[in-house]
Amino acid sequence: MTQIQLSDAQAVILSTACAREDGAVFPVTASLKGGAVGNVCKSLLKRGLIEEVPATDLETVWRHDEERGPITLRATPLAYNTLGITDAPEETPPADAPPAPVQRRKGTKQEILIEMLRAESGATIDEIVAATGWKPHTVRGAMSGVLRKKLGLTIISEKVEGRGRVYRIASD
């Protein structure tokens, strides 16, 4: 079985849907701007990870179909399988093959940033700039935008004697 690679936004939307009892995609809790939710949902539909079903709640309508009426989206058995969730709804086919883990691109600057912030000693802005090649304002933006808002990670900072301000991802 081929492994399905998901972007961070796709993984957040899909895992939220799979965590719900009915597998509903809406309401989307990820903080995506503009048409990003629509684009992510279209890509998940194309891959067969979510499907269109009749909407029973008008607050969760994805689109209106002339024949079927209001339509919403829900996670498919493939979505549960892709995320490695074993307690999927009854429609899930028997698991003959082990579920494919979510594949993320390796060696990205975001991955480097997360690794540095997960280290016990944390990282300073200057250390992250040296490792990623980003400008300081880009590092701060990535921490507050992508890591905190999009991925829901808690970033803590503290002044350390001899190092200055050090940032870390809070361990839960």
C-alpha positions in Angstrom: 0.0 0.0 0.0 1.4 3.4 -0.9 1.8 5.9 1.9 -0.2 9.1 1.6 1.6 12.4 2.3 -0.4 15.1 4.0 0.3 18.7 4.5 0.1 20.1 8.0 -3.4 21.7 7.2 -4.6 18.4 5.8 -3.4 16.5 8.8 -5.0 18.9 11.2 -8.4 18.9 9.5 -8.4 15.1 8.9 -7.3 14.2 12.5 -10.0 16.6 13.9 -12.7 14.9 11.8 -11.5 11.4 12.7 -11.6 12.4 16.4 -15.3 13.2 16.1 -17.8 10.4 16.6 -19.5 11.0 13.3 -16.3 11.8 11.4 -17.6 15.2 10.4 -15.1 17.7 8.9 -17.2 20.7 9.8 -17.0 22.8 11.8 -13.3 23.2 11.0 -11.4 24.3 14.1 -8.1 24.9 12.3 -7.4 28.6 11.8 -7.0 28.8 8.0 -7.5 32.0 6.1 -9.5 32.8 3.0 -10.2 29.9 0.7 -7.6 27.6 2.3 -10.3 25.4 4.0 -11.9 24.9 0.6 -8.7 24.1 -1.1 -7.7 21.6 1.6 -11.1 19.9 1.5 -11.0 19.6 -2.3 -7.6 17.9 -2.2 -8.8 15.5 0.6 -11.9 14.7 -1.6 -9.8 14.1 -4.6 -7.6 11.6 -2.6 -10.7 9.8 -1.2 -9.9 10.7 2.4 -13.2 12.6 2.9 -16.6 12.1 1.2 -19.7 14.1 0.6 -22.8 13.1 2.6 -26.2 14.7 3.1 -26.1 17.4 5.7 -28.5 17.2 8.7 -27.2 20.3 10.4 -27.3 23.5 8.4 -24.3 24.8 10.3 -22.1 22.2 8.6 -23.0 22.6 5.0 -20.1 22.3 2.5 -22.2 23.0 -0.6 -25.7 22.7 -2.0 -26.6 20.1 -4.6 -29.7 20.6 -6.8 -30.7 16.9 -6.5 -29.4 16.0 -3.0 -29.8 19.3 -1.2 -27.3 20.4 1.5 -24.1 18.4 1.5 -21.4 18.1 4.2 -18.1 16.2 4.4 -17.0 13.4 6.6 -13.8 11.3 6.9 -13.7 8.0 5.0 -12.3 4.7 6.3 -9.1 5.5 4.2 -8.6 8.6 6.4 -8.7 6.6 9.6 -6.3 4.1 8.0 -4.0 6.8 6.8 -3.8 8.3 10.3 -3.3 4.9 11.9 -6.5 5.1 13.8 -7.7 1.6 14.7 -11.1 2.4 16.2 -12.7 3.7 13.0 -16.5 3.5 12.4 -18.0 0.2 11.4 -17.6 0.9 7.7 -13.9 0.4 7.9 -12.7 -2.7 5.9 -10.8 -5.4 7.8 -7.2 -4.4 8.4 -5.3 -7.1 6.4 -2.4 -4.7 5.8 -0.9 -2.5 8.5 -2.0 1.2 8.2 0.3 3.5 6.4 1.7 6.1 8.6 1.3 9.8 7.7 4.4 10.8 5.7 5.7 14.3 6.0 8.5 15.7 4.0 11.9 15.3 5.7 14.5 17.9 6.2 12.3 20.9 5.9 13.1 24.2 7.7 9.9 23.8 9.7 11.0 20.4 10.8 14.4 21.8 11.8 12.7 24.5 13.8 10.4 22.0 15.6 13.4 19.8 16.4 15.4 22.7 17.9 12.4 23.9 20.0 11.7 20.3 21.3 15.3 20.0 22.6 15.6 20.3 26.3 17.8 23.3 26.1 15.5 25.0 23.5 16.9 27.5 21.0 17.5 31.2 20.6 16.4 33.2 17.6 20.0 33.5 16.4 20.6 29.8 16.6 17.4 29.1 14.6 18.5 31.8 12.0 21.8 30.0 11.6 20.3 26.6 11.2 17.5 27.6 8.8 18.8 30.6 6.9 15.6 32.5 7.8 15.5 36.1 8.9 14.7 36.7 12.6 11.2 38.1 11.8 10.5 34.9 9.7 11.5 32.7 12.7 9.2 34.7 15.0 6.4 34.5 12.5 6.7 30.8 12.0 6.6 30.2 15.8 3.5 32.4 16.3 1.7 31.5 13.1 2.5 28.0 12.0 3.5 26.4 15.3 1.2 28.1 17.7 -1.9 29.0 15.7 -1.9 26.3 13.0 -0.4 23.3 14.8 -1.6 24.3 18.3 1.8 23.9 19.9 2.6 25.9 23.1 5.8 27.9 22.7 7.4 29.2 25.9 10.3 31.6 26.3 12.6 32.4 29.1 15.7 34.5 29.6 18.8 32.3 30.2 22.0 33.7 31.7 24.7 33.9 28.9 22.3 32.9 26.1 19.6 35.5 26.1 15.9 34.6 25.3 15.4 30.9 24.7 12.3 29.4 23.1 11.0 25.9 23.7 7.9 23.8 22.9 6.2 23.1 26.1 6.0 19.4 26.9 2.5 18.2 27.7 
